[in-house]
């Protein structure tokens, strides 16, 4: 909750915390781990067409470091990430989130105005809670990128109960 409150305090448009921040917690719980698996980073996303300067993201990361210096913050404006990912412009954070590599990673949460948790699962939660890793529709045509990502992440070494989809 402290992490969610920290990001909310920035007042970002269409903000979310996604990917491993949520996924890992769910997989840790489903594997009955007593301690949280360490996070590589905390993926903070937002959508602001008015300021797509990458420097703004660095300033936001610095502000979050001032709030919680021990956390691995990563802030990305999804209004510019289509350029990095060589695809059509995203229309919102949810649109960008829906195009992330795996369905179990295309997930995010945030706090509403009353500090209640809101979830964002563009591809549903079935794969997440059933410990399945498979590509999003956007990545069905990106076999090599998807398979390389699986090798790099090596999730089965952390969560051996995962059922991972591989292209034939």
C-alpha positions as CSV (number, residue, x, y, z in Angstrom):
1,X,0.0,0.0,0.0
2,X,2.9,2.4,0.7
3,X,4.1,1.9,-2.9
4,X,0.7,2.5,-4.3
5,X,0.3,5.7,-2.1
6,X,3.8,6.9,-3.2
7,X,2.9,6.7,-6.9
8,X,-0.6,8.2,-6.3
9,X,1.0,11.2,-4.7
10,X,2.6,12.1,-8.0
11,X,-0.8,12.9,-9.5
12,X,0.0,11.3,-12.8
13,X,-2.7,10.9,-15.5
14,X,-3.9,7.3,-16.2
15,X,-1.3,5.8,-13.9
16,X,-0.8,2.2,-12.9
17,X,1.7,-0.1,-11.3
18,X,2.0,-3.3,-13.4
19,X,3.8,-6.4,-14.4
20,X,6.0,-8.2,-11.8
21,X,4.8,-6.0,-8.9
22,X,1.4,-7.7,-9.1
23,X,2.3,-10.9,-10.9
24,X,5.0,-11.9,-8.6
25,X,2.9,-11.3,-5.5
26,X,0.1,-13.5,-6.9
27,X,2.5,-16.3,-7.9
28,X,4.3,-16.1,-4.5
29,X,1.0,-16.5,-2.8
30,X,-0.2,-19.4,-5.0
31,X,3.2,-21.1,-4.3
32,X,2.7,-20.6,-0.6
33,X,6.0,-18.6,-0.3
34,X,6.4,-17.0,3.1
35,X,8.5,-14.1,1.7
36,X,8.0,-12.0,-1.4
37,X,10.3,-12.8,-4.4
38,X,12.6,-9.8,-4.9
39,X,11.5,-7.4,-7.6
40,X,13.7,-6.5,-10.5
41,X,11.8,-3.2,-10.7
42,X,8.5,-1.6,-10.0
43,X,6.9,-0.7,-13.3
44,X,5.0,2.5,-13.0
45,X,3.2,3.5,-16.1
46,X,1.1,6.6,-17.0
47,X,-0.3,8.2,-20.1
48,X,0.5,11.9,-20.9
49,X,0.5,13.0,-24.6
50,X,1.3,16.5,-23.5
51,X,4.8,15.7,-22.2
52,X,6.5,12.7,-23.8
53,X,10.0,13.8,-22.9
54,X,11.9,10.9,-21.4
55,X,13.6,13.3,-19.0
56,X,10.2,13.7,-17.3
57,X,10.2,10.0,-16.5
58,X,13.6,10.3,-14.9
59,X,12.4,13.2,-12.8
60,X,9.4,11.1,-11.6
61,X,11.8,8.2,-10.7
62,X,13.9,10.7,-8.7
63,X,10.8,11.9,-6.8
64,X,9.8,8.3,-6.0
65,X,13.4,7.6,-4.9
66,X,13.0,10.5,-2.4
67,X,9.9,8.8,-1.0
68,X,11.3,5.3,-1.0
69,X,15.0,5.2,-1.9
70,X,15.4,1.4,-1.4
71,X,12.9,0.5,-4.2
72,X,13.8,-0.1,-7.9
73,X,11.5,2.4,-9.6
74,X,10.9,2.3,-13.3
75,X,8.6,5.0,-14.7
76,X,7.4,5.0,-18.3
77,X,5.0,7.3,-20.1
78,X,3.0,5.0,-22.4
79,X,2.3,7.9,-24.7
80,X,5.8,7.5,-26.1
81,X,6.5,3.8,-25.6
82,X,5.0,2.8,-29.0
83,X,8.2,4.4,-30.5
84,X,10.4,2.2,-28.3
85,X,8.3,-0.9,-29.2
86,X,8.0,0.0,-32.9
87,X,4.2,-0.2,-33.1
88,X,1.1,2.0,-33.5
89,X,0.6,4.7,-31.0
90,X,-1.1,3.6,-27.8
91,X,-4.4,5.3,-26.9
92,X,-4.1,4.9,-23.1
93,X,-2.2,3.0,-20.4
94,X,-4.7,0.2,-20.7
95,X,-4.1,0.0,-24.5
96,X,-0.4,-0.2,-23.9
97,X,-0.8,-2.8,-21.1
98,X,-2.8,-5.0,-23.4
99,X,0.1,-5.2,-25.7
100,X,2.7,-6.3,-23.2
101,X,4.3,-9.7,-23.8
102,X,2.5,-12.2,-21.6
103,X,-1.1,-12.3,-20.4
104,X,0.0,-12.9,-16.8
105,X,2.2,-9.8,-17.0
106,X,-0.4,-7.6,-18.7
107,X,-1.8,-6.6,-15.3
108,X,-1.8,-3.5,-13.2
109,X,-3.3,-1.9,-10.1
110,X,-3.7,1.6,-8.6
111,X,-5.6,3.4,-6.0
112,X,-8.8,5.3,-6.6
113,X,-9.7,8.6,-5.0
114,X,-10.8,6.8,-1.8
115,X,-7.6,4.7,-1.7
116,X,-9.3,1.5,-2.8
117,X,-7.4,-0.8,-5.1
118,X,-8.5,-0.8,-8.7
119,X,-7.3,-3.7,-11.0
120,X,-6.6,-3.6,-14.7
121,X,-6.5,-7.0,-16.5
122,X,-6.9,-6.5,-20.2
123,X,-6.6,-10.2,-20.9
124,X,-8.4,-11.4,-17.7
125,X,-6.8,-13.1,-14.7
126,X,-7.2,-16.7,-15.6
127,X,-3.6,-17.2,-16.8
128,X,-2.3,-15.3,-13.8
129,X,-4.1,-17.3,-11.1
130,X,-3.7,-20.6,-13.0
131,X,0.1,-20.0,-13.1
132,X,0.1,-20.0,-16.9
133,X,2.5,-18.0,-19.1
134,X,1.5,-17.4,-22.6
135,X,1.8,-14.5,-25.1
136,X,-0.8,-11.8,-25.5
137,X,-2.4,-11.6,-28.9
138,X,0.0,-8.8,-29.8
139,X,3.0,-11.2,-29.2
140,X,1.6,-14.2,-31.0
141,X,3.5,-12.9,-34.1
142,X,6.7,-12.2,-32.1
143,X,7.8,-15.7,-31.4
144,X,11.5,-14.9,-31.2
145,X,11.1,-11.9,-28.8
146,X,8.7,-13.9,-26.6
147,X,10.9,-17.0,-26.4
148,X,14.1,-14.9,-25.7
149,X,12.2,-13.1,-23.0
150,X,11.2,-16.4,-21.4
151,X,14.8,-17.6,-21.4
152,X,16.0,-14.3,-19.9
153,X,13.4,-14.2,-17.2
154,X,13.8,-17.9,-16.2
155,X,10.6,-17.8,-14.2
156,X,10.5,-21.6,-13.6
157,X,13.6,-21.3,-11.4
158,X,11.5,-19.1,-9.0
159,X,8.1,-20.6,-9.5
160,X,8.5,-24.3,-10.6
161,X,4.7,-24.7,-10.8
162,X,4.3,-22.5,-13.8
163,X,2.8,-23.9,-17.0
164,X,4.7,-22.1,-19.8
165,X,3.5,-21.9,-23.4
166,X,6.2,-22.3,-26.0
167,X,5.8,-22.0,-29.7
168,X,6.1,-25.3,-31.5
